[in-house]
Amino acid sequence: MGSIGSTTPSMHDDSLVAFDSLAIQHKKVTAAFNGGSISADGGLLLLRQAERRFGVSAILAKCIRDRRERAQISHQIDEMLLLRMLAIACGNEDADDCDALRCEPLFKLVVGRAPESGEALCWQPTISRLGNMPSIIEAARMTAAHAPSCHSTGRDGTSHSASRCRPIS
């Protein structure tokens, strides 16, 4: 059997594209794989806008007493809650996924850190401790704060406003 020469670029050569002369409606299409830091989770920007409007992570964080040593705290509760909620919304439901997401530029950006130079977000052990942090009473407060997140109207037509946690000291 003779050697067959390949006209297709090597799988390891990410600078060449097999369809260099592709055009759609007389517009040249160019593909490049040197985009730098990119993310497949562009929906995070919309979720961040919703979070800014409704403040769910801050509301829920107020329901939890932070029992950690102040000198040892690197990540605030509302930041950890936001990371966890955003991860789940993007299909990363396992706490283990936070290890991969903690340095992801877009996740860092929406949580409030600089995408490239900002400190990494919390990792899986911290997220797991967060899940075990609230007491039964605090978990009930979180549920009460979360459930009526919008104004509702009762059967009698009266308006019921959302219940919010007061900060625990």
N, C-alpha and C positions, 0 to 999 in steps of 0.2 A: 504494500500500500504506500502510495506516495504521500508526501506531506502536502496538506492543503493550506494555502496561505489565507489568512483572515484579513478581511477588509474592515472588520468591526474593531473599534478601539478596545484596548485591554480593560477588564473590569476594574483594574486598580488605577487606571488613568482617569481621574475625575475632571480633567480639563478639556477633554474632547467629547463632542456630542455627535452621534451618528447621523443626525438630521440637520446638518449645518445650512441647508438651503431651503428649509421649510418656510412657506409663506401662507398666510391666511388672509383672504380678501386683499391681496396686494400689499400686505404688511409683513415685513420680515420678522420671523419669530426666532429669538435667541434664547438658548438655555445655558445657564451657568450654575456651577455648583460651588462657587467661591463666595457665598453670601455672608460669610462671617457667622456671628451668633444669630440664629434664627429660631423660631418657635412654631410648632404646629398647633398651638393653643391660642390662636388669635381671638377667640371668644372671651378670653380672660378680660380683655379691655371692656367689653360690654358688661361682664359680671362685676367688674370693679366700679363701673358707673352706678350700677344698681346698689352695690354695697355703700357707696358714698351717699346715695339718696336715702336708703333705709337704715343704714348703720347697724345691721344685724349682729356683726361680730362684737361691736362695742356694747350693744344692749345685753348680749349673752355674757360677755366678760364681766359686766357689773354684777351678775348673779353669783359669781364664783369668788370666794375668798382665796387670795393667793397666799398659801401657807409656805411658800418656798423661802429660803434664806435670801434676803435682799441682795447681798453681795454676790450671790451666785447666779442671779437672773440675767440671762442674755436675750431672752425672747419674752415679750409681753403676752399676756393671755389673749388679748384681742387679736394680736398678730398671728398667734398659733391657731386660733379658731378660724381666722380668715384663710390661712394656708390650707387647713384641713377641708374647709367648705369648698374652696376653689378646686382643690385636688379631686374631691369627689365629683364636683360638677363637670370636670374634664375627663371623667372615667377612671380616675386613679383612686379607687375606693379603699385599697389596702394602705395601712399606715406605712408599710415598707416602701411604698412609692415615694414617700417624702424624702428618702435618701437621694433619689435621682433628681427630684424637683428642687431641692434646696439651693442648688446653684444655677438653676434654669433662669436666664435673664428676664423673661417676661413674668414669671412668678415673682421674682424679686421686685420687679417694677410695680406690680399691682399691690404688693404688700407694703410698699413704701420705701424700698431700698434701691440704691443705684444698681442698674442691671449688670454692669461689668465690675465696678469697683466696690459695690456694697457688700457688707458681711453676708455670708450664707444664711439661709433660713434654717429653722430647726429641723432636726432629723428624726427618724422613726422612734428612738427611745423617748425623746421629749414629747412627741405626739402621743405615744402610748401612755405616758404619765399624765398628760392632759386629760385623756379619756377616763382615767381613774381619779382625777382630782376632785370633781364636785361631790359633795355629800348628797344624801338622798333629798334633803331639804333644798339644797342648791339646784339639784337636777329638776325638782318640781318647780322652782322659781324660773329656771331656764325654759321649761315647757310652757309655763304661764306667760312668760314674756314673748315667746315665739308664736304660740298658737293664734292669738288675735292680732297678728301683725298689721292688720288694716282695721279701719272702722267697720263695725258690723251693725246691722239693724235687727232688732228682735222682732218677734211675731207681733208685738203690740205697737211696732213702729218707732220705738225709742232707739236712739243711737247709743251704742256702747263703744267707748274709745278703747284703744289698745292698752293693756296692762303692761307696765314696764317695771323692771327691777330697780330698786334704789341701790346705790353702791353699798357694799358690805364693808364695814370697817373693822 
